[in-house]
């Protein structure tokens, strides 16, 4: 909808009709596309108050939305700002999005990997939310790395380097910022229609040819149960497709951390080790490959899973993916030698010590949410939006399921600012890990692929 059309819609609605629209949804009736477009246009123009946004969000929470409404809301939020155009590229424009996890550094690896496979990746990412880490926070642990770029600079970097990872611009889906800020303080964040619209409006604004969603489920995810994750994955896939963006969704396990590390600079360091071939966590490797295969197939870069898998192996083992990571870092203001000398640039915490279990045995389970909260308490995340993050703190060498731990094999190495913080984190980690005499089964990483 053009700005002129938006103003005309606002004028036609006449302000007081916003209340009638809220009442209509409160009473369980479906909203029309014009009504949804008018309401979102009013949000963008400042004609709708925060109280009215909150009231509609709560009505949607209780009454849900049908597919037509969800799609209309997503498109209206997309059209509240610019939609990027990518004429003249010689490859598909692709992206992925994760619903959030612990030790989830997939984007740092997968973005450069897909660029090395011939895709263009304009990734708009977010910051940490609750106990989960944020891609922007990880990248900002790299000295000089700029995550806030003008749209023209963002597009130029994607065209020349194949990938750029930035935060949401005021020019892209601005209605989403207002709506999310209200949802955050009115207990309506977890509404599926609002989650779907918030995620997809930004991805649609990127002008993508294909999108892969990573919907996490388990103790370290916002979706704790598989049926809830299936509902979200299917809704995301259907709404994205209805809005004209081909999408596949993987439902993946988050009952265990996805990597050996959790914490901003530590995760960047692990991503560099992965891309360089020095060390690759088995579950992280599986996640990168599973999501990468879906992205390659959506982009038409391979004919089948086997060909896509072979392409991933080649780009990783040849060092091509690592080269694209280095280009991205340098292009966004980071050090040109980060890949070769990460220890020179990534800040290290002052107090690093392992934490050992109180009994020996095999790791059978982990409260992954508690692991994420331990990083927050160390200073590696936020309790409030304005909180400062210490990029150096976190957990390294995290134990894995089936691993035997004892007085010489730690549960993790805690990177803390001081001994007091270390002791608090150690107590949380010990209580988060379940140890038994028998070797346990390990949950699968990928539960389902929704297309």
Buried (B, 14 or more C-beta within 10 A) or exposed (E): BEEEEBBBBBEEBEEEBBEEBBEBBBEEEBBBBBBBBBBBBBBBBEBBBBEBBBBBBBBBBEBBBEEBBBBBBBBBBBBBBBEBEBEEEEBBBBBBBBBBBBBBBBBBBBBBBBBBBBBBBBBBBBBBBBBBBBBBBBBBBBBEBBBEBEBEBBBBBBBEBBBBBBBBBEBBBBBBBBBBEBBEEBEBBEBBBBBBBBBBBBBBBBBBBBBBBBBBBBBBBBBBEBEBBBBBBBBBBBBBBBBEBBBBBBBBBBBBBBBBBBBBBBBBBBBBBBBBEEEBBEBBBBBBBBBBBBBBBBBEBBEEBEEBBEBBEEBBEEBBBBBBBBBBBBBBEBBEEBBEEBEEBBBEBBBBBBBBBEEBBBBBBBBBBBBBBBBBBBBBBBEEEEEEBBBBBBBBBBBBBEEEBEEEBBBBBBBBBEEEBBBBBBEBBBEBBBBEEEBEEBBEBBBBBBE
